[in-house]
Structure formats: structure tokens, C-alpha cells
């Protein structure tokens, strides 16, 4: 029963633990797995990335095979119409590029959107290519039947666009933490104001996804192979109130300034071309979505 796993931070291999979870039992998840960076990448600003309790130095084919298996197990345990947000990056090894789509397209998931995470800082600053400041976040979707589109996001979430701009967390002993704004944005955009959902992170690291889920009023399941990170996560969960302010900062961005009906009632622009002083003007995409809320 899924109830036996709720509120747990489980120390173990992600694939082994996922296989113990029942089908169609989880609402959504957010994760960032180890990137298989071969533990040899060192730029001007960061030291080598070494994960506690696990090797990040697998043959690339084996790494991708494991990721496909983990993602397919997640597909099994996520409910129909459920979502999973998968953070990864484009990597290079001896001049060869490895893209997350190389293995994502071999999973059972439907890729609903590719989101660019603008980290605002480059990890490896060298002249081999333009400085890479971005990573990818893939919104993976489990369709119900043949409907690959699913429900629309509310405008207050969709207005944030497909480029998410915030720096990585810098006060964290984990070598590659994402900021709490990332899982908060993913979870809140999908779950909206609903409470009591079940959120999973199979590579929970320092527990950022679990903290976000807890503050937003959801159950969580975390998995990590490192005992040290499991203990770190448990301590963060005990002190979760210290991170409420950061969560509220992200939530404050999910606001529609004026609804579609309000604009229309006041004779304001509602998304079509109009003539102003003989010149054609258009509304920016951001302002358009901020002014439109189909639910009101």
C-alpha cells in the first residue's frame, strides 16, 4: 500500500525502491538525477562533482539504460494524467554531445514540454564552446487513453513561460542542488491549490523537492542512495519552516494582474490587433497571459 511509503525518506537504490511501489499511486514528481559527469569535470568556478554513496562514472550506455528503467518505473507508479519533471543537462565527453532526449524518447513517457532553466551562471567556463548557463527541465506526461494534450494550465502558472530563470542554491552541501523555486513552480503549477497529493523524488539528494511538497501541503516520498543525504534531508524537513519565505517568493509570481473578463469589460486589449493613433500595436506575450484567465 502506498500509505506505507508516505512521509518517508528511503535510503536505497532508486530502481529497487520504485519497484516496490504500487501502480498508478502517485500524483507527480520532480527530480534531478546524477548527470554521469565522470567525476572529472572541473571548471574555473566549481570543483569536481562527486556524489556521496554513488558513482557518477558509468559507461554512457549503461547510464542511459538505467535512466530509462527508472523513468519507466516512474511512469508505472504515476497516475494517469500525472506529470513528472525531469531536470538534466546537455553534456560533452571528448567532443561528443549527449542530450537528455537521447534516452527520454526511448521511455514510455509523452514529452509535454522542454523547459529551459537559465541558471544565470556557467559551471565550466572554458572556450571549447559558448558558456553553458542553461539546463533542461522536461515536463513528462502520462496520458489517459489517446489524449496526449491533457488539461490546460491556469493562466497564473502558464504566464511564467518556458524559460525558468533562477540561480542554483549556493548554501547546500550537495554538489548540484536546484533551488526550491524549481520544484515549487512545478508542483504548484500542476496541483494548483489542491492539497494532499503525493509527490515523489527518486534522487532526492538534500531533499529540496520534499521540502517544497511539505510546505505546499502534500505528502512526499524521497529516495536516495546516500545515507548522508538522507540524514541531511530529514534534518531539513524538521526545520522546514525556515524555507517558507523562499516558497512564498515563488508563489508570489503566480498572479494574474487582470482577468480576460476585466480587460474586455473595460474596453482594454484582449489579444487582437488594434489601431492606436493610426499605428498597429500588439501586446507582449507575457502581458497577454497576465491579462487572461479563462477560469474567471
C-alpha positions as a Python dict, from the first residue, in 0.01 Angstrom:
ca = {
    (1, 'X'): (0, 0, 0),
    (2, 'X'): (124, 346, -91),
    (3, 'X'): (37, 471, 261),
    (4, 'X'): (334, 274, 394),
    (5, 'X'): (572, 497, 196),
    (6, 'X'): (424, 841, 264),
    (7, 'X'): (640, 1088, 454),
    (8, 'X'): (944, 860, 417),
    (9, 'X'): (1297, 936, 304),
    (10, 'X'): (1422, 596, 194),
    (11, 'X'): (1790, 510, 168),
    (12, 'X'): (1835, 278, -127),
    (13, 'X'): (1876, 239, -500),
    (14, 'X'): (1607, 432, -688),
    (15, 'X'): (1515, 145, -919),
    (16, 'X'): (1493, -111, -638),
    (17, 'X'): (1266, 109, -426),
    (18, 'X'): (1043, 216, -716),
    (19, 'X'): (971, -147, -798),
    (20, 'X'): (810, -183, -455),
    (21, 'X'): (555, 94, -516),
    (22, 'X'): (203, 13, -642),
    (23, 'X'): (81, 108, -989),
    (24, 'X'): (-93, 441, -1050),
    (25, 'X'): (-48, 560, -692),
    (26, 'X'): (144, 890, -715),
    (27, 'X'): (28, 1227, -844),
    (28, 'X'): (353, 1372, -973),
    (29, 'X'): (724, 1404, -913),
    (30, 'X'): (1031, 1621, -961),
    (31, 'X'): (1392, 1507, -974),
    (32, 'X'): (1742, 1575, -1096),
    (33, 'X'): (1949, 1256, -1125),
    (34, 'X'): (2329, 1240, -1115),
    (35, 'X'): (2444, 1352, -1459),
    (36, 'X'): (2715, 1090, -1517),
    (37, 'X'): (2973, 1365, -1544),
    (38, 'X'): (3250, 1107, -1494),
    (39, 'X'): (3364, 1283, -1174),
    (40, 'X'): (3630, 1461, -1378),
    (41, 'X'): (3469, 1792, -1470),
    (42, 'X'): (3634, 2092, -1313),
    (43, 'X'): (3583, 2448, -1429),
    (44, 'X'): (3710, 2780, -1303),
    (45, 'X'): (3425, 2820, -1056),
    (46, 'X'): (3344, 2468, -939),
    (47, 'X'): (3545, 2173, -812),
    (48, 'X'): (3489, 1816, -927),
    (49, 'X'): (3133, 1693, -877),
    (50, 'X'): (3142, 1386, -654),
    (51, 'X'): (2824, 1234, -513),
    (52, 'X'): (2832, 1064, -175),
    (53, 'X'): (2739, 696, -183),
    (54, 'X'): (2721, 656, -560),
    (55, 'X'): (2946, 662, -863),
    (56, 'X'): (2884, 922, -1130),
    (57, 'X'): (3124, 749, -1364),
    (58, 'X'): (2935, 486, -1562),
    (59, 'X'): (2974, 388, -1926),
    (60, 'X'): (2731, 619, -2105),
    (61, 'X'): (2521, 335, -2250),
    (62, 'X'): (2478, 181, -1906),
    (63, 'X'): (2388, 519, -1755),
    (64, 'X'): (2122, 582, -2018),
    (65, 'X'): (1984, 229, -1976),
    (66, 'X'): (1941, 284, -1601),
    (67, 'X'): (1773, 619, -1658),
    (68, 'X'): (1525, 460, -1900),
    (69, 'X'): (1444, 187, -1648),
    (70, 'X'): (1395, 437, -1365),
    (71, 'X'): (1176, 661, -1580),
    (72, 'X'): (964, 366, -1692),
    (73, 'X'): (910, 262, -1330),
    (74, 'X'): (807, 618, -1253),
    (75, 'X'): (563, 601, -1544),
    (76, 'X'): (411, 290, -1390),
    (77, 'X'): (363, 441, -1044),
    (78, 'X'): (238, 784, -1157),
    (79, 'X'): (-138, 812, -1201),
    (80, 'X'): (-290, 859, -1548),
    (81, 'X'): (-292, 1232, -1633),
    (82, 'X'): (2, 1266, -1393),
    (83, 'X'): (323, 1457, -1455),
    (84, 'X'): (691, 1420, -1382),
    (85, 'X'): (951, 1699, -1410),
    (86, 'X'): (1297, 1573, -1502),
    (87, 'X'): (1594, 1810, -1473),
    (88, 'X'): (1905, 1727, -1675),
    (89, 'X'): (2159, 1895, -1898),
    (90, 'X'): (2340, 1860, -2227),
    (91, 'X'): (2684, 1707, -2169),
    (92, 'X'): (3002, 1663, -2372),
    (93, 'X'): (3264, 1394, -2340),
    (94, 'X'): (3573, 1411, -2562),
    (95, 'X'): (3385, 1632, -2805),
    (96, 'X'): (3075, 1410, -2824),
    (97, 'X'): (2743, 1560, -2717),
    (98, 'X'): (2493, 1367, -2505),
    (99, 'X'): (2142, 1514, -2498),
    (100, 'X'): (1870, 1406, -2249),
    (101, 'X'): (1640, 1340, -2544),
    (102, 'X'): (1876, 1056, -2642),
    (103, 'X'): (1712, 840, -2373),
    (104, 'X'): (1391, 1025, -2286),
    (105, 'X'): (1246, 941, -2627),
    (106, 'X'): (1305, 571, -2553),
    (107, 'X'): (1085, 578, -2239),
    (108, 'X'): (709, 534, -2211),
    (109, 'X'): (657, 898, -2124),
    (110, 'X'): (499, 1157, -2350),
    (111, 'X'): (722, 1466, -2353),
    (112, 'X'): (480, 1751, -2298),
    (113, 'X'): (734, 2033, -2294),
    (114, 'X'): (1102, 2115, -2286),
    (115, 'X'): (1171, 2395, -2037),
    (116, 'X'): (1497, 2588, -2027),
    (117, 'X'): (1639, 2651, -1682),
    (118, 'X'): (1856, 2962, -1706),
    (119, 'X'): (2094, 2910, -1413),
    (120, 'X'): (2245, 3257, -1467),
    (121, 'X'): (2595, 3118, -1413),
    (122, 'X'): (2826, 2884, -1604),
    (123, 'X'): (2964, 2582, -1419),
    (124, 'X'): (3255, 2517, -1657),
    (125, 'X'): (3398, 2835, -1805),
    (126, 'X'): (3625, 2734, -2092),
    (127, 'X'): (3649, 2836, -2453),
    (128, 'X'): (3559, 2499, -2607),
    (129, 'X'): (3207, 2634, -2671),
    (130, 'X'): (2987, 2925, -2563),
    (131, 'X'): (2946, 2927, -2186),
    (132, 'X'): (2667, 2691, -2094),
    (133, 'X'): (2443, 2859, -1837),
    (134, 'X'): (2129, 2657, -1902),
    (135, 'X'): (1991, 2315, -1817),
    (136, 'X'): (1677, 2137, -1934),
    (137, 'X'): (1362, 2050, -1743),
    (138, 'X'): (1137, 1803, -1920),
    (139, 'X'): (769, 1804, -1838),
    (140, 'X'): (681, 1437, -1884),
    (141, 'X'): (315, 1339, -1906),
    (142, 'X'): (129, 1011, -1860),
    (143, 'X'): (-171, 1030, -2094),
    (144, 'X'): (-510, 885, -2018),
    (145, 'X'): (-614, 697, -2328),
    (146, 'X'): (-514, 873, -2650),
    (147, 'X'): (-532, 1225, -2513),
    (148, 'X'): (-171, 1346, -2534),
    (149, 'X'): (-253, 1709, -2455),
    (150, 'X'): (-412, 1691, -2112),
    (151, 'X'): (-564, 1981, -1923),
    (152, 'X'): (-453, 2340, -1967),
    (153, 'X'): (-253, 2515, -1700),
    (154, 'X'): (-424, 2806, -1534),
    (155, 'X'): (-301, 3136, -1673),
    (156, 'X'): (-134, 3234, -1345),
    (157, 'X'): (103, 2940, -1398),
    (158, 'X'): (140, 2944, -1777),
    (159, 'X'): (240, 3312, -1776),
    (160, 'X'): (577, 3216, -1627),
    (161, 'X'): (679, 3088, -1974),
    (162, 'X'): (907, 2803, -2076),
    (163, 'X'): (1225, 2975, -1956),
    (164, 'X'): (1276, 2948, -1579),
    (165, 'X'): (1538, 3191, -1455),
    (166, 'X'): (1689, 3145, -1110),
    (167, 'X'): (2037, 3057, -983),
    (168, 'X'): (2121, 2720, -824),
    (169, 'X'): (2118, 2700, -447),
    (170, 'X'): (2457, 2802, -307),
    (171, 'X'): (2420, 2724, 63),
    (172, 'X'): (2390, 2347, 37),
    (173, 'X'): (2645, 2066, 94),
    (174, 'X'): (2503, 1873, -203),
    (175, 'X'): (2727, 1916, -512),
    (176, 'X'): (2444, 2003, -753),
    (177, 'X'): (2129, 2130, -578),
    (178, 'X'): (1849, 2305, -762),
    (179, 'X'): (1677, 2596, -585),
    (180, 'X'): (1350, 2535, -403),
    (181, 'X'): (1177, 2763, -654),
    (182, 'X'): (1214, 2491, -918),
    (183, 'X'): (1009, 2213, -753),
    (184, 'X'): (768, 2470, -607),
    (185, 'X'): (693, 2604, -954),
    (186, 'X'): (647, 2254, -1096),
    (187, 'X'): (429, 2126, -812),
    (188, 'X'): (215, 2437, -772),
    (189, 'X'): (158, 2472, -1147),
    (190, 'X'): (23, 2118, -1171),
    (191, 'X'): (-150, 2076, -835),
    (192, 'X'): (-258, 2441, -806),
    (193, 'X'): (-433, 2497, -472),
    (194, 'X'): (-514, 2129, -416),
    (195, 'X'): (-368, 1972, -104),
    (196, 'X'): (-286, 1617, -3),
    (197, 'X'): (-131, 1495, -326),
    (198, 'X'): (162, 1251, -336),
    (199, 'X'): (492, 1384, -470),
    (200, 'X'): (798, 1168, -537),
    (201, 'X'): (1167, 1238, -590),
    (202, 'X'): (1370, 921, -664),
    (203, 'X'): (1702, 1108, -641),
    (204, 'X'): (1608, 1340, -358),
    (205, 'X'): (1963, 1446, -263),
    (206, 'X'): (1934, 1716, 1),
    (207, 'X'): (1553, 1696, -6),
    (208, 'X'): (1456, 2017, -185),
    (209, 'X'): (1158, 1859, -364),
    (210, 'X'): (1033, 1708, -38),
    (211, 'X'): (1057, 2043, 142),
    (212, 'X'): (857, 2206, -138),
    (213, 'X'): (592, 1933, -124),
    (214, 'X'): (560, 1958, 254),
    (215, 'X'): (521, 2337, 257),
    (216, 'X'): (264, 2319, -24),
    (217, 'X'): (57, 2072, 179),
    (218, 'X'): (136, 1744, 2),
    (219, 'X'): (266, 1403, 103),
    (220, 'X'): (614, 1311, -17),
    (221, 'X'): (829, 1008, -92),
    (222, 'X'): (1203, 1055, -119),
    (223, 'X'): (1470, 808, -228),
    (224, 'X'): (1846, 848, -218),
    (225, 'X'): (2132, 601, -212),
    (226, 'X'): (2344, 816, 22),
    (227, 'X'): (2291, 777, 397),
    (228, 'X'): (2446, 1120, 448),
    (229, 'X'): (2197, 1291, 219),
    (230, 'X'): (1906, 1101, 370),
    (231, 'X'): (2005, 1230, 713),
    (232, 'X'): (2052, 1580, 575),
    (233, 'X'): (1705, 1567, 420),
    (234, 'X'): (1547, 1452, 744),
    (235, 'X'): (1704, 1746, 929),
    (236, 'X'): (1583, 1991, 665),
    (237, 'X'): (1232, 1851, 692),
    (238, 'X'): (1239, 1903, 1068),
    (239, 'X'): (1327, 2268, 1009),
    (240, 'X'): (1110, 2323, 701),
    (241, 'X'): (959, 2646, 837),
    (242, 'X'): (1292, 2819, 773),
    (243, 'X'): (1228, 2781, 399),
    (244, 'X'): (868, 2904, 386),
    (245, 'X'): (980, 3253, 286),
    (246, 'X'): (1157, 3122, -25),
    (247, 'X'): (848, 2924, -120),
    (248, 'X'): (624, 3228, -75),
    (249, 'X'): (855, 3429, -300),
    (250, 'X'): (797, 3181, -583),
    (251, 'X'): (422, 3164, -519),
    (252, 'X'): (401, 3543, -546),
    (253, 'X'): (494, 3514, -914),
    (254, 'X'): (182, 3309, -994),
    (255, 'X'): (-55, 3604, -1024),
    (256, 'X'): (-285, 3727, -1299),
    (257, 'X'): (-295, 4104, -1283),
    (258, 'X'): (-620, 4140, -1476),
    (259, 'X'): (-857, 3870, -1593),
    (260, 'X'): (-973, 3842, -1952),
    (261, 'X'): (-1325, 3947, -1848),
    (262, 'X'): (-1194, 4254, -1667),
    (263, 'X'): (-999, 4369, -1972),
    (264, 'X'): (-1294, 4311, -2201),
    (265, 'X'): (-1538, 4490, -1968),
    (266, 'X'): (-1309, 4794, -1951),
    (267, 'X'): (-1253, 4801, -2326),
    (268, 'X'): (-887, 4714, -2287),
    (269, 'X'): (-676, 4500, -2515),
    (270, 'X'): (-780, 4131, -2512),
    (271, 'X'): (-536, 3979, -2757),
    (272, 'X'): (-624, 4114, -3101),
    (273, 'X'): (-459, 4382, -3313),
    (274, 'X'): (-595, 4729, -3264),
    (275, 'X'): (-535, 5073, -3409),
    (276, 'X'): (-390, 5340, -3183),
    (277, 'X'): (-309, 5676, -3346),
    (278, 'X'): (-300, 5505, -3687),
    (279, 'X'): (-33, 5262, -3573),
    (280, 'X'): (-86, 4890, -3520),
    (281, 'X'): (17, 4782, -3172),
    (282, 'X'): (31, 4442, -3013),
    (283, 'X'): (51, 4321, -2656),
    (284, 'X'): (354, 4128, -2538),
    (285, 'X'): (305, 3757, -2478),
    (286, 'X'): (372, 3798, -2107),
    (287, 'X'): (119, 4080, -2070),
    (288, 'X'): (-132, 3884, -2275),
    (289, 'X'): (-121, 3586, -2040),
    (290, 'X'): (-118, 3810, -1735),
    (291, 'X'): (-438, 3962, -1864),
    (292, 'X'): (-613, 3638, -1948),
    (293, 'X'): (-768, 3389, -1710),
    (294, 'X'): (-1012, 3157, -1880),
    (295, 'X'): (-1128, 3029, -1543),
    (296, 'X'): (-1276, 3362, -1446),
}
